[in-house]
Amino acid sequence: MKPKKHWRLVQLLLLLVAAVAVLAVVGRLGHRYLFPYGYTHACSKYLAISFRLYANDHGGWFPHGESSPEASLGLLAKHDPTTVYLLGGKHIASSVAAQAFTNGTFGPEMCGWHYVEGFT
């Protein structure tokens, strides 16, 4: 009778491992669907640092005064050219956003951030 109990335990453990594997795959696919260009906290942190550096050089003001909030956000890239790749946010490819900024066509459809101007 003991071998049957042992076999049942092995079956249960295999089923548990299979269920965890399926959940991991589904979670990974869902993550790739939500963040197709990657999700990193590094870009958010780097953008925050860029805002602080911009404010330090402009009397405590964050970017403002352009024709649209996205254009004001573009002032960050004029101040620090390395931030141009961050303007796409987490949902727009950084190369697409950088190309639009370089071409002068950077606008709401190319910006992955919702920026509100006028803060100090």
C-alpha positions in Angstrom: 0.0 0.0 0.0 2.9 2.4 0.6 4.1 2.5 -3.0 0.7 3.8 -4.1 0.8 6.6 -1.6 4.3 7.4 -2.7 3.2 7.5 -6.4 0.3 9.8 -5.5 2.7 12.2 -3.8 4.9 12.3 -6.8 1.9 13.0 -9.1 0.8 15.8 -6.8 4.2 17.4 -6.8 4.5 17.1 -10.6 1.1 18.7 -11.0 2.1 21.5 -8.6 5.4 22.1 -10.6 3.5 22.2 -13.9 0.9 24.6 -12.5 3.7 27.0 -11.3 5.4 26.7 -14.7 2.2 27.6 -16.5 1.6 30.6 -14.2 5.1 31.8 -14.8 4.8 31.6 -18.6 1.4 33.4 -18.5 2.8 36.1 -16.2 5.8 36.6 -18.5 3.6 36.9 -21.6 1.3 39.3 -19.9 4.3 41.4 -18.8 5.6 41.5 -22.4 2.2 42.6 -23.6 1.9 45.4 -21.1 5.6 46.6 -21.6 6.6 45.7 -25.1 9.7 47.9 -25.0 10.8 46.7 -21.6 10.0 47.9 -18.1 12.8 49.3 -16.0 12.8 51.6 -13.1 16.1 52.9 -14.2 14.6 55.1 -16.9 12.2 56.6 -14.4 15.0 57.3 -11.9 17.2 58.8 -14.7 14.4 61.0 -15.8 13.9 62.2 -12.2 17.6 63.0 -11.9 17.4 64.9 -15.2 14.4 66.9 -13.9 16.4 67.9 -10.8 19.5 68.9 -12.8 17.3 70.9 -15.1 15.6 72.6 -12.1 19.0 73.4 -10.5 20.2 75.2 -13.7 16.9 77.1 -14.2 16.1 78.7 -10.9 14.2 75.7 -9.4 11.7 75.4 -12.3 11.0 72.2 -14.1 10.6 72.5 -17.9 7.8 74.8 -18.9 6.8 77.6 -21.3 6.7 75.7 -24.6 3.7 75.3 -27.0 2.6 71.9 -25.4 3.6 69.9 -22.3 5.4 67.5 -24.5 7.4 70.3 -26.1 8.3 71.5 -22.6 9.4 68.0 -21.7 11.6 68.2 -24.8 13.6 70.9 -23.1 15.1 68.2 -20.9 16.7 66.7 -24.1 18.0 70.1 -25.1 19.5 70.5 -21.7 20.9 67.0 -21.5 21.0 65.2 -24.9 21.2 61.7 -23.3 17.6 62.0 -22.1 16.2 62.1 -25.6 16.0 58.3 -25.4 13.8 58.5 -22.3 11.1 60.7 -23.8 9.3 57.7 -25.3 8.6 56.4 -21.9 7.8 52.8 -21.4 5.4 52.3 -24.3 7.1 54.0 -27.2 10.4 52.7 -28.6 13.2 55.0 -27.5 14.6 55.0 -31.1 11.2 56.2 -32.4 11.0 59.0 -29.9 14.6 60.1 -30.4 14.0 60.2 -34.2 10.9 62.2 -33.8 12.7 64.6 -31.5 15.5 65.0 -34.0 13.1 65.6 -36.9 11.1 68.2 -34.9 8.0 66.1 -35.0 8.0 65.2 -31.3 4.5 65.5 -29.9 1.8 63.8 -27.8 1.7 60.7 -30.0 5.5 60.2 -29.6 5.7 60.9 -25.9 5.1 58.1 -23.4 4.8 60.4 -20.4 2.0 62.6 -19.2 3.7 65.8 -18.2 2.2 68.7 -16.4 4.3 71.8 -16.6 4.7 74.7 -14.2 6.1 72.9 -11.1 9.1 74.2 -9.1 
